[in-house]
Amino acid sequence: MRDKGVVERTFASINTLFCQHVAGYVGSSVTRRGDDVQAVWTIRELADLFEEWLIACFTDRTSEPGSTGSIPW
């Protein structure tokens, strides 16, 4: 269980640095979704977008000040 913090921090980073900037994001609250919800992305499109973000943005964060220089996984 000692890696739980690393996993939780990674998911928090993905949420704040990627998810909330994707069109159609409504957060974790189902009340914000409304009654007539339409998908903005297909699963494949979202996976492609996430992969691009991982390569272009997230993995480059290791060069930021205070970084340990390694990806947690």
mmCIF file of the N, C-alpha and C atoms, coordinates in Angstrom:
data_MODEL
# 
_entry.id   MODEL 
# 
loop_
_atom_site.group_PDB 
_atom_site.id 
_atom_site.type_symbol 
_atom_site.label_atom_id 
_atom_site.label_alt_id 
_atom_site.label_comp_id 
_atom_site.label_asym_id 
_atom_site.label_entity_id 
_atom_site.label_seq_id 
_atom_site.pdbx_PDB_ins_code 
_atom_site.Cartn_x 
_atom_site.Cartn_y 
_atom_site.Cartn_z 
_atom_site.occupancy 
_atom_site.B_iso_or_equiv 
_atom_site.pdbx_formal_charge 
_atom_site.auth_seq_id 
_atom_site.auth_comp_id 
_atom_site.auth_asym_id 
_atom_site.auth_atom_id 
_atom_site.pdbx_PDB_model_num 
ATOM 1   N N  . MET A 1 1  ? 0.803   -1.199 0.000   1.00 0.00 ? 1  MET A N  1 
ATOM 2   C CA . MET A 1 1  ? 0.000   0.000  0.000   1.00 0.00 ? 1  MET A CA 1 
ATOM 3   C C  . MET A 1 1  ? 0.850   1.268  0.000   1.00 0.00 ? 1  MET A C  1 
ATOM 4   N N  . ARG A 1 2  ? 2.155   1.145  0.061   1.00 0.00 ? 2  ARG A N  1 
ATOM 5   C CA . ARG A 1 2  ? 2.977   2.341  0.125   1.00 0.00 ? 2  ARG A CA 1 
ATOM 6   C C  . ARG A 1 2  ? 2.946   3.146  -1.171  1.00 0.00 ? 2  ARG A C  1 
ATOM 7   N N  . ASP A 1 3  ? 2.548   2.519  -2.275  1.00 0.00 ? 3  ASP A N  1 
ATOM 8   C CA . ASP A 1 3  ? 2.480   3.223  -3.557  1.00 0.00 ? 3  ASP A CA 1 
ATOM 9   C C  . ASP A 1 3  ? 1.145   3.925  -3.775  1.00 0.00 ? 3  ASP A C  1 
ATOM 10  N N  . LYS A 1 4  ? 0.222   3.779  -2.840  1.00 0.00 ? 4  LYS A N  1 
ATOM 11  C CA . LYS A 1 4  ? -1.101  4.373  -2.996  1.00 0.00 ? 4  LYS A CA 1 
ATOM 12  C C  . LYS A 1 4  ? -1.023  5.880  -3.217  1.00 0.00 ? 4  LYS A C  1 
ATOM 13  N N  . GLY A 1 5  ? -0.145  6.555  -2.481  1.00 0.00 ? 5  GLY A N  1 
ATOM 14  C CA . GLY A 1 5  ? 0.000   7.996  -2.630  1.00 0.00 ? 5  GLY A CA 1 
ATOM 15  C C  . GLY A 1 5  ? 0.467   8.396  -4.010  1.00 0.00 ? 5  GLY A C  1 
ATOM 16  N N  . VAL A 1 6  ? 1.379   7.608  -4.582  1.00 0.00 ? 6  VAL A N  1 
ATOM 17  C CA . VAL A 1 6  ? 1.879   7.886  -5.932  1.00 0.00 ? 6  VAL A CA 1 
ATOM 18  C C  . VAL A 1 6  ? 0.754   7.727  -6.944  1.00 0.00 ? 6  VAL A C  1 
ATOM 19  N N  . VAL A 1 7  ? -0.024  6.671  -6.788  1.00 0.00 ? 7  VAL A N  1 
ATOM 20  C CA . VAL A 1 7  ? -1.139  6.417  -7.708  1.00 0.00 ? 7  VAL A CA 1 
ATOM 21  C C  . VAL A 1 7  ? -2.183  7.523  -7.588  1.00 0.00 ? 7  VAL A C  1 
ATOM 22  N N  . GLU A 1 8  ? -2.552  7.878  -6.361  1.00 0.00 ? 8  GLU A N  1 
ATOM 23  C CA . GLU A 1 8  ? -3.543  8.932  -6.144  1.00 0.00 ? 8  GLU A CA 1 
ATOM 24  C C  . GLU A 1 8  ? -3.057  10.263 -6.710  1.00 0.00 ? 8  GLU A C  1 
ATOM 25  N N  . ARG A 1 9  ? -1.793  10.584 -6.519  1.00 0.00 ? 9  ARG A N  1 
ATOM 26  C CA . ARG A 1 9  ? -1.240  11.848 -7.032  1.00 0.00 ? 9  ARG A CA 1 
ATOM 27  C C  . ARG A 1 9  ? -1.230  11.853 -8.558  1.00 0.00 ? 9  ARG A C  1 
ATOM 28  N N  . THR A 1 10 ? -0.922  10.707 -9.153  1.00 0.00 ? 10 THR A N  1 
ATOM 29  C CA . THR A 1 10 ? -0.923  10.611 -10.612 1.00 0.00 ? 10 THR A CA 1 
ATOM 30  C C  . THR A 1 10 ? -2.322  10.857 -11.165 1.00 0.00 ? 10 THR A C  1 
ATOM 31  N N  . PHE A 1 11 ? -3.336  10.221 -10.553 1.00 0.00 ? 11 PHE A N  1 
ATOM 32  C CA . PHE A 1 11 ? -4.708  10.443 -11.012 1.00 0.00 ? 11 PHE A CA 1 
ATOM 33  C C  . PHE A 1 11 ? -5.154  11.890 -10.779 1.00 0.00 ? 11 PHE A C  1 
ATOM 34  N N  . ALA A 1 12 ? -4.741  12.486 -9.670  1.00 0.00 ? 12 ALA A N  1 
ATOM 35  C CA . ALA A 1 12 ? -5.085  13.887 -9.412  1.00 0.00 ? 12 ALA A CA 1 
ATOM 36  C C  . ALA A 1 12 ? -4.445  14.794 -10.466 1.00 0.00 ? 12 ALA A C  1 
ATOM 37  N N  . SER A 1 13 ? -3.205  14.488 -10.838 1.00 0.00 ? 13 SER A N  1 
ATOM 38  C CA . SER A 1 13 ? -2.530  15.279 -11.880 1.00 0.00 ? 13 SER A CA 1 
ATOM 39  C C  . SER A 1 13 ? -3.228  15.140 -13.218 1.00 0.00 ? 13 SER A C  1 
ATOM 40  N N  . ILE A 1 14 ? -3.619  13.927 -13.566 1.00 0.00 ? 14 ILE A N  1 
ATOM 41  C CA . ILE A 1 14 ? -4.337  13.699 -14.829 1.00 0.00 ? 14 ILE A CA 1 
ATOM 42  C C  . ILE A 1 14 ? -5.646  14.485 -14.830 1.00 0.00 ? 14 ILE A C  1 
ATOM 43  N N  . ASN A 1 15 ? -6.330  14.479 -13.705 1.00 0.00 ? 15 ASN A N  1 
ATOM 44  C CA . ASN A 1 15 ? -7.600  15.206 -13.609 1.00 0.00 ? 15 ASN A CA 1 
ATOM 45  C C  . ASN A 1 15 ? -7.400  16.709 -13.768 1.00 0.00 ? 15 ASN A C  1 
ATOM 46  N N  . THR A 1 16 ? -6.425  17.280 -13.071 1.00 0.00 ? 16 THR A N  1 
ATOM 47  C CA . THR A 1 16 ? -6.260  18.734 -13.106 1.00 0.00 ? 16 THR A CA 1 
ATOM 48  C C  . THR A 1 16 ? -5.534  19.229 -14.351 1.00 0.00 ? 16 THR A C  1 
ATOM 49  N N  . LEU A 1 17 ? -4.642  18.423 -14.902 1.00 0.00 ? 17 LEU A N  1 
ATOM 50  C CA . LEU A 1 17 ? -3.850  18.877 -16.046 1.00 0.00 ? 17 LEU A CA 1 
ATOM 51  C C  . LEU A 1 17 ? -4.429  18.454 -17.393 1.00 0.00 ? 17 LEU A C  1 
ATOM 52  N N  . PHE A 1 18 ? -5.270  17.425 -17.408 1.00 0.00 ? 18 PHE A N  1 
ATOM 53  C CA . PHE A 1 18 ? -5.821  16.941 -18.676 1.00 0.00 ? 18 PHE A CA 1 
ATOM 54  C C  . PHE A 1 18 ? -7.348  16.978 -18.697 1.00 0.00 ? 18 PHE A C  1 
ATOM 55  N N  . CYS A 1 19 ? -7.964  16.205 -17.851 1.00 0.00 ? 19 CYS A N  1 
ATOM 56  C CA . CYS A 1 19 ? -9.419  15.998 -17.927 1.00 0.00 ? 19 CYS A CA 1 
ATOM 57  C C  . CYS A 1 19 ? -10.233 17.278 -17.915 1.00 0.00 ? 19 CYS A C  1 
ATOM 58  N N  . GLN A 1 20 ? -9.936  18.171 -16.991 1.00 0.00 ? 20 GLN A N  1 
ATOM 59  C CA . GLN A 1 20 ? -10.778 19.357 -16.869 1.00 0.00 ? 20 GLN A CA 1 
ATOM 60  C C  . GLN A 1 20 ? -10.671 20.306 -18.057 1.00 0.00 ? 20 GLN A C  1 
ATOM 61  N N  . HIS A 1 21 ? -9.700  20.070 -18.934 1.00 0.00 ? 21 HIS A N  1 
ATOM 62  C CA . HIS A 1 21 ? -9.544  20.922 -20.119 1.00 0.00 ? 21 HIS A CA 1 
ATOM 63  C C  . HIS A 1 21 ? -10.124 20.298 -21.387 1.00 0.00 ? 21 HIS A C  1 
ATOM 64  N N  . VAL A 1 22 ? -10.657 19.088 -21.262 1.00 0.00 ? 22 VAL A N  1 
ATOM 65  C CA . VAL A 1 22 ? -11.233 18.388 -22.409 1.00 0.00 ? 22 VAL A CA 1 
ATOM 66  C C  . VAL A 1 22 ? -12.692 18.806 -22.573 1.00 0.00 ? 22 VAL A C  1 
ATOM 67  N N  . ALA A 1 23 ? -13.074 19.132 -23.794 1.00 0.00 ? 23 ALA A N  1 
ATOM 68  C CA . ALA A 1 23 ? -14.458 19.528 -24.072 1.00 0.00 ? 23 ALA A CA 1 
ATOM 69  C C  . ALA A 1 23 ? -15.409 18.430 -23.611 1.00 0.00 ? 23 ALA A C  1 
ATOM 70  N N  . GLY A 1 24 ? -16.442 18.817 -22.901 1.00 0.00 ? 24 GLY A N  1 
ATOM 71  C CA . GLY A 1 24 ? -17.434 17.871 -22.422 1.00 0.00 ? 24 GLY A CA 1 
ATOM 72  C C  . GLY A 1 24 ? -17.206 17.425 -20.986 1.00 0.00 ? 24 GLY A C  1 
ATOM 73  N N  . TYR A 1 25 ? -16.104 17.826 -20.372 1.00 0.00 ? 25 TYR A N  1 
ATOM 74  C CA . TYR A 1 25 ? -15.811 17.437 -18.995 1.00 0.00 ? 25 TYR A CA 1 
ATOM 75  C C  . TYR A 1 25 ? -16.809 18.086 -18.040 1.00 0.00 ? 25 TYR A C  1 
ATOM 76  N N  . VAL A 1 26 ? -17.395 17.285 -17.169 1.00 0.00 ? 26 VAL A N  1 
ATOM 77  C CA . VAL A 1 26 ? -18.355 17.810 -16.193 1.00 0.00 ? 26 VAL A CA 1 
ATOM 78  C C  . VAL A 1 26 ? -17.937 17.499 -14.761 1.00 0.00 ? 26 VAL A C  1 
ATOM 79  N N  . GLY A 1 27 ? -16.807 16.897 -14.572 1.00 0.00 ? 27 GLY A N  1 
ATOM 80  C CA . GLY A 1 27 ? -16.350 16.577 -13.226 1.00 0.00 ? 27 GLY A CA 1 
ATOM 81  C C  . GLY A 1 27 ? -16.993 15.313 -12.703 1.00 0.00 ? 27 GLY A C  1 
ATOM 82  N N  . SER A 1 28 ? -16.900 15.138 -11.411 1.00 0.00 ? 28 SER A N  1 
ATOM 83  C CA . SER A 1 28 ? -17.417 13.915 -10.805 1.00 0.00 ? 28 SER A CA 1 
ATOM 84  C C  . SER A 1 28 ? -18.878 14.032 -10.388 1.00 0.00 ? 28 SER A C  1 
ATOM 85  N N  . SER A 1 29 ? -19.453 15.206 -10.502 1.00 0.00 ? 29 SER A N  1 
ATOM 86  C CA . SER A 1 29 ? -20.828 15.411 -10.063 1.00 0.00 ? 29 SER A CA 1 
ATOM 87  C C  . SER A 1 29 ? -21.819 15.061 -11.170 1.00 0.00 ? 29 SER A C  1 
ATOM 88  N N  . VAL A 1 30 ? -22.657 14.071 -10.919 1.00 0.00 ? 30 VAL A N  1 
ATOM 89  C CA . VAL A 1 30 ? -23.665 13.685 -11.912 1.00 0.00 ? 30 VAL A CA 1 
ATOM 90  C C  . VAL A 1 30 ? -24.746 14.742 -12.052 1.00 0.00 ? 30 VAL A C  1 
ATOM 91  N N  . THR A 1 31 ? -24.899 15.600 -11.058 1.00 0.00 ? 31 THR A N  1 
ATOM 92  C CA . THR A 1 31 ? -25.920 16.649 -11.138 1.00 0.00 ? 31 THR A CA 1 
ATOM 93  C C  . THR A 1 31 ? -25.556 17.720 -12.147 1.00 0.00 ? 31 THR A C  1 
ATOM 94  N N  . ARG A 1 32 ? -24.286 17.854 -12.473 1.00 0.00 ? 32 ARG A N  1 
ATOM 95  C CA . ARG A 1 32 ? -23.846 18.858 -13.447 1.00 0.00 ? 32 ARG A CA 1 
ATOM 96  C C  . ARG A 1 32 ? -23.989 18.368 -14.883 1.00 0.00 ? 32 ARG A C  1 
ATOM 97  N N  . ARG A 1 33 ? -24.348 17.118 -15.077 1.00 0.00 ? 33 ARG A N  1 
ATOM 98  C CA . ARG A 1 33 ? -24.416 16.547 -16.419 1.00 0.00 ? 33 ARG A CA 1 
ATOM 99  C C  . ARG A 1 33 ? -25.692 16.919 -17.163 1.00 0.00 ? 33 ARG A C  1 
ATOM 100 N N  . GLY A 1 34 ? -26.715 17.264 -16.450 1.00 0.00 ? 34 GLY A N  1 
ATOM 101 C CA . GLY A 1 34 ? -27.956 17.632 -17.111 1.00 0.00 ? 34 GLY A CA 1 
ATOM 102 C C  . GLY A 1 34 ? -28.758 16.421 -17.566 1.00 0.00 ? 34 GLY A C  1 
ATOM 103 N N  . ASP A 1 35 ? -29.900 16.683 -18.210 1.00 0.00 ? 35 ASP A N  1 
ATOM 104 C CA . ASP A 1 35 ? -30.795 15.614 -18.639 1.00 0.00 ? 35 ASP A CA 1 
ATOM 105 C C  . ASP A 1 35 ? -30.468 15.092 -20.031 1.00 0.00 ? 35 ASP A C  1 
ATOM 106 N N  . ASP A 1 36 ? -30.076 15.982 -20.932 1.00 0.00 ? 36 ASP A N  1 
ATOM 107 C CA . ASP A 1 36 ? -29.834 15.594 -22.322 1.00 0.00 ? 36 ASP A CA 1 
ATOM 108 C C  . ASP A 1 36 ? -28.330 15.630 -22.599 1.00 0.00 ? 36 ASP A C  1 
ATOM 109 N N  . VAL A 1 37 ? -27.652 14.537 -22.277 1.00 0.00 ? 37 VAL A N  1 
ATOM 110 C CA . VAL A 1 37 ? -26.202 14.473 -22.411 1.00 0.00 ? 37 VAL A CA 1 
ATOM 111 C C  . VAL A 1 37 ? -25.827 13.820 -23.735 1.00 0.00 ? 37 VAL A C  1 
ATOM 112 N N  . GLN A 1 38 ? -24.971 14.484 -24.480 1.00 0.00 ? 38 GLN A N  1 
ATOM 113 C CA . GLN A 1 38 ? -24.471 13.954 -25.747 1.00 0.00 ? 38 GLN A CA 1 
ATOM 114 C C  . GLN A 1 38 ? -22.962 13.775 -25.639 1.00 0.00 ? 38 GLN A C  1 
ATOM 115 N N  . ALA A 1 39 ? -22.463 12.673 -26.152 1.00 0.00 ? 39 ALA A N  1 
ATOM 116 C CA . ALA A 1 39 ? -21.025 12.426 -26.129 1.00 0.00 ? 39 ALA A CA 1 
ATOM 117 C C  . ALA A 1 39 ? -20.310 13.419 -27.040 1.00 0.00 ? 39 ALA A C  1 
ATOM 118 N N  . VAL A 1 40 ? -19.194 13.945 -26.567 1.00 0.00 ? 40 VAL A N  1 
ATOM 119 C CA . VAL A 1 40 ? -18.394 14.871 -27.348 1.00 0.00 ? 40 VAL A CA 1 
ATOM 120 C C  . VAL A 1 40 ? -17.303 14.107 -28.095 1.00 0.00 ? 40 VAL A C  1 
ATOM 121 N N  . TRP A 1 41 ? -16.773 13.059 -27.473 1.00 0.00 ? 41 TRP A N  1 
ATOM 122 C CA . TRP A 1 41 ? -15.675 12.268 -28.029 1.00 0.00 ? 41 TRP A CA 1 
ATOM 123 C C  . TRP A 1 41 ? -16.063 10.794 -28.059 1.00 0.00 ? 41 TRP A C  1 
ATOM 124 N N  . THR A 1 42 ? -15.537 10.074 -29.029 1.00 0.00 ? 42 THR A N  1 
ATOM 125 C CA . THR A 1 42 ? -15.636 8.616  -28.972 1.00 0.00 ? 42 THR A CA 1 
ATOM 126 C C  . THR A 1 42 ? -14.534 8.135  -28.026 1.00 0.00 ? 42 THR A C  1 
ATOM 127 N N  . ILE A 1 43 ? -14.622 6.914  -27.578 1.00 0.00 ? 43 ILE A N  1 
ATOM 128 C CA . ILE A 1 43 ? -13.590 6.364  -26.702 1.00 0.00 ? 43 ILE A CA 1 
ATOM 129 C C  . ILE A 1 43 ? -12.235 6.388  -27.407 1.00 0.00 ? 43 ILE A C  1 
ATOM 130 N N  . ARG A 1 44 ? -12.213 6.030  -28.681 1.00 0.00 ? 44 ARG A N  1 
ATOM 131 C CA . ARG A 1 44 ? -10.956 6.013  -29.437 1.00 0.00 ? 44 ARG A CA 1 
ATOM 132 C C  . ARG A 1 44 ? -10.371 7.426  -29.553 1.00 0.00 ? 44 ARG A C  1 
ATOM 133 N N  . GLU A 1 45 ? -11.217 8.419  -29.846 1.00 0.00 ? 45 GLU A N  1 
ATOM 134 C CA . GLU A 1 45 ? -10.739 9.801  -29.950 1.00 0.00 ? 45 GLU A CA 1 
ATOM 135 C C  . GLU A 1 45 ? -10.173 10.296 -28.620 1.00 0.00 ? 45 GLU A C  1 
ATOM 136 N N  . LEU A 1 46 ? -10.864 9.964  -27.534 1.00 0.00 ? 46 LEU A N  1 
ATOM 137 C CA . LEU A 1 46 ? -10.403 10.379 -26.219 1.00 0.00 ? 46 LEU A CA 1 
ATOM 138 C C  . LEU A 1 46 ? -9.094  9.676  -25.854 1.00 0.00 ? 46 LEU A C  1 
ATOM 139 N N  . ALA A 1 47 ? -8.976  8.406  -26.187 1.00 0.00 ? 47 ALA A N  1 
ATOM 140 C CA . ALA A 1 47 ? -7.736  7.665  -25.933 1.00 0.00 ? 47 ALA A CA 1 
ATOM 141 C C  . ALA A 1 47 ? -6.585  8.262  -26.733 1.00 0.00 ? 47 ALA A C  1 
ATOM 142 N N  . ASP A 1 48 ? -6.829  8.612  -27.981 1.00 0.00 ? 48 ASP A N  1 
ATOM 143 C CA . ASP A 1 48 ? -5.795  9.234  -28.813 1.00 0.00 ? 48 ASP A CA 1 
ATOM 144 C C  . ASP A 1 48 ? -5.366  10.585 -28.238 1.00 0.00 ? 48 ASP A C  1 
ATOM 145 N N  . LEU A 1 49 ? -6.335  11.384 -27.821 1.00 0.00 ? 49 LEU A N  1 
ATOM 146 C CA . LEU A 1 49 ? -6.047  12.686 -27.233 1.00 0.00 ? 49 LEU A CA 1 
ATOM 147 C C  . LEU A 1 49 ? -5.225  12.528 -25.950 1.00 0.00 ? 49 LEU A C  1 
ATOM 148 N N  . PHE A 1 50 ? -5.616  11.553 -25.127 1.00 0.00 ? 50 PHE A N  1 
ATOM 149 C CA . PHE A 1 50 ? -4.899  11.309 -23.876 1.00 0.00 ? 50 PHE A CA 1 
ATOM 150 C C  . PHE A 1 50 ? -3.468  10.843 -24.143 1.00 0.00 ? 50 PHE A C  1 
ATOM 151 N N  . GLU A 1 51 ? -3.296  9.972  -25.119 1.00 0.00 ? 51 GLU A N  1 
ATOM 152 C CA . GLU A 1 51 ? -1.944  9.502  -25.469 1.00 0.00 ? 51 GLU A CA 1 
ATOM 153 C C  . GLU A 1 51 ? -1.069  10.662 -25.944 1.00 0.00 ? 51 GLU A C  1 
ATOM 154 N N  . GLU A 1 52 ? -1.630  11.531 -26.770 1.00 0.00 ? 52 GLU A N  1 
ATOM 155 C CA . GLU A 1 52 ? -0.881  12.702 -27.229 1.00 0.00 ? 52 GLU A CA 1 
ATOM 156 C C  . GLU A 1 52 ? -0.486  13.584 -26.055 1.00 0.00 ? 52 GLU A C  1 
ATOM 157 N N  . TRP A 1 53 ? -1.427  13.797 -25.130 1.00 0.00 ? 53 TRP A N  1 
ATOM 158 C CA . TRP A 1 53 ? -1.147  14.618 -23.961 1.00 0.00 ? 53 TRP A CA 1 
ATOM 159 C C  . TRP A 1 53 ? -0.060  13.985 -23.086 1.00 0.00 ? 53 TRP A C  1 
ATOM 160 N N  . LEU A 1 54 ? -0.143  12.664 -22.900 1.00 0.00 ? 54 LEU A N  1 
ATOM 161 C CA . LEU A 1 54 ? 0.881   11.981 -22.098 1.00 0.00 ? 54 LEU A CA 1 
ATOM 162 C C  . LEU A 1 54 ? 2.278   12.216 -22.663 1.00 0.00 ? 54 LEU A C  1 
ATOM 163 N N  . ILE A 1 55 ? 2.402   12.065 -23.967 1.00 0.00 ? 55 ILE A N  1 
ATOM 164 C CA . ILE A 1 55 ? 3.705   12.211 -24.617 1.00 0.00 ? 55 ILE A CA 1 
ATOM 165 C C  . ILE A 1 55 ? 4.165   13.658 -24.633 1.00 0.00 ? 55 ILE A C  1 
ATOM 166 N N  . ALA A 1 56 ? 3.278   14.559 -25.013 1.00 0.00 ? 56 ALA A N  1 
ATOM 167 C CA . ALA A 1 56 ? 3.671   15.958 -25.204 1.00 0.00 ? 56 ALA A CA 1 
ATOM 168 C C  . ALA A 1 56 ? 3.764   16.755 -23.908 1.00 0.00 ? 56 ALA A C  1 
ATOM 169 N N  . CYS A 1 57 ? 2.950   16.428 -22.930 1.00 0.00 ? 57 CYS A N  1 
ATOM 170 C CA . CYS A 1 57 ? 2.871   17.281 -21.743 1.00 0.00 ? 57 CYS A CA 1 
ATOM 171 C C  . CYS A 1 57 ? 3.286   16.587 -20.450 1.00 0.00 ? 57 CYS A C  1 
ATOM 172 N N  . PHE A 1 58 ? 2.670   15.477 -20.152 1.00 0.00 ? 58 PHE A N  1 
ATOM 173 C CA . PHE A 1 58 ? 2.865   14.870 -18.839 1.00 0.00 ? 58 PHE A CA 1 
ATOM 174 C C  . PHE A 1 58 ? 4.277   14.327 -18.649 1.00 0.00 ? 58 PHE A C  1 
ATOM 175 N N  . THR A 1 59 ? 4.795   13.615 -19.623 1.00 0.00 ? 59 THR A N  1 
ATOM 176 C CA . THR A 1 59 ? 6.127   13.044 -19.465 1.00 0.00 ? 59 THR A CA 1 
ATOM 177 C C  . THR A 1 59 ? 7.200   14.110 -19.433 1.00 0.00 ? 59 THR A C  1 
ATOM 178 N N  . ASP A 1 60 ? 6.931   15.283 -19.981 1.00 0.00 ? 60 ASP A N  1 
ATOM 179 C CA . ASP A 1 60 ? 7.890   16.385 -19.982 1.00 0.00 ? 60 ASP A CA 1 
ATOM 180 C C  . ASP A 1 60 ? 7.947   17.097 -18.636 1.00 0.00 ? 60 ASP A C  1 
ATOM 181 N N  . ARG A 1 61 ? 7.019   16.802 -17.746 1.00 0.00 ? 61 ARG A N  1 
ATOM 182 C CA . ARG A 1 61 ? 6.967   17.450 -16.446 1.00 0.00 ? 61 ARG A CA 1 
ATOM 183 C C  . ARG A 1 61 ? 8.152   17.077 -15.574 1.00 0.00 ? 61 ARG A C  1 
ATOM 184 N N  . THR A 1 62 ? 8.896   16.046 -15.916 1.00 0.00 ? 62 THR A N  1 
ATOM 185 C CA . THR A 1 62 ? 10.033  15.635 -15.091 1.00 0.00 ? 62 THR A CA 1 
ATOM 186 C C  . THR A 1 62 ? 11.144  16.668 -15.108 1.00 0.00 ? 62 THR A C  1 
ATOM 187 N N  . SER A 1 63 ? 11.119  17.597 -16.045 1.00 0.00 ? 63 SER A N  1 
ATOM 188 C CA . SER A 1 63 ? 12.157  18.629 -16.098 1.00 0.00 ? 63 SER A CA 1 
ATOM 189 C C  . SER A 1 63 ? 11.777  19.880 -15.313 1.00 0.00 ? 63 SER A C  1 
ATOM 190 N N  . GLU A 1 64 ? 10.594  19.872 -14.699 1.00 0.00 ? 64 GLU A N  1 
ATOM 191 C CA . GLU A 1 64 ? 10.147  21.024 -13.922 1.00 0.00 ? 64 GLU A CA 1 
ATOM 192 C C  . GLU A 1 64 ? 10.892  21.103 -12.595 1.00 0.00 ? 64 GLU A C  1 
ATOM 193 N N  . PRO A 1 65 ? 11.061  22.307 -12.057 1.00 0.00 ? 65 PRO A N  1 
ATOM 194 C CA . PRO A 1 65 ? 11.717  22.460 -10.756 1.00 0.00 ? 65 PRO A CA 1 
ATOM 195 C C  . PRO A 1 65 ? 10.989  21.652 -9.681  1.00 0.00 ? 65 PRO A C  1 
ATOM 196 N N  . GLY A 1 66 ? 11.739  20.976 -8.848  1.00 0.00 ? 66 GLY A N  1 
ATOM 197 C CA . GLY A 1 66 ? 11.143  20.174 -7.784  1.00 0.00 ? 66 GLY A CA 1 
ATOM 198 C C  . GLY A 1 66 ? 10.798  18.763 -8.200  1.00 0.00 ? 66 GLY A C  1 
ATOM 199 N N  . SER A 1 67 ? 10.990  18.445 -9.467  1.00 0.00 ? 67 SER A N  1 
ATOM 200 C CA . SER A 1 67 ? 10.680  17.113 -9.955  1.00 0.00 ? 67 SER A CA 1 
ATOM 201 C C  . SER A 1 67 ? 11.787  16.150 -9.562  1.00 0.00 ? 67 SER A C  1 
ATOM 202 N N  . THR A 1 68 ? 11.411  14.891 -9.354  1.00 0.00 ? 68 THR A N  1 
ATOM 203 C CA . THR A 1 68 ? 12.392  13.865 -9.019  1.00 0.00 ? 68 THR A CA 1 
ATOM 204 C C  . THR A 1 68 ? 13.087  13.340 -10.262 1.00 0.00 ? 68 THR A C  1 
ATOM 205 N N  . GLY A 1 69 ? 12.544  13.690 -11.437 1.00 0.00 ? 69 GLY A N  1 
ATOM 206 C CA . GLY A 1 69 ? 13.163  13.243 -12.692 1.00 0.00 ? 69 GLY A CA 1 
ATOM 207 C C  . GLY A 1 69 ? 12.708  11.885 -13.145 1.00 0.00 ? 69 GLY A C  1 
ATOM 208 N N  . SER A 1 70 ? 11.681  11.347 -12.517 1.00 0.00 ? 70 SER A N  1 
ATOM 209 C CA . SER A 1 70 ? 11.202  10.045 -12.951 1.00 0.00 ? 70 SER A CA 1 
ATOM 210 C C  . SER A 1 70 ? 9.677   10.022 -12.938 1.00 0.00 ? 70 SER A C  1 
ATOM 211 N N  . ILE A 1 71 ? 9.133   9.261  -13.853 1.00 0.00 ? 71 ILE A N  1 
ATOM 212 C CA . ILE A 1 71 ? 7.691   9.082  -13.923 1.00 0.00 ? 71 ILE A CA 1 
ATOM 213 C C  . ILE A 1 71 ? 7.328   8.046  -12.858 1.00 0.00 ? 71 ILE A C  1 
ATOM 214 N N  . PRO A 1 72 ? 6.238   8.257  -12.102 1.00 0.00 ? 72 PRO A N  1 
ATOM 215 C CA . PRO A 1 72 ? 5.941   7.380  -10.977 1.00 0.00 ? 72 PRO A CA 1 
ATOM 216 C C  . PRO A 1 72 ? 5.624   5.925  -11.340 1.00 0.00 ? 72 PRO A C  1 
ATOM 217 N N  . TRP A 1 73 ? 5.422   5.625  -12.569 1.00 0.00 ? 73 TRP A N  1 
ATOM 218 C CA . TRP A 1 73 ? 5.187   4.235  -12.933 1.00 0.00 ? 73 TRP A CA 1 
ATOM 219 C C  . TRP A 1 73 ? 6.361   3.772  -13.698 1.00 0.00 ? 73 TRP A C  1 
# 
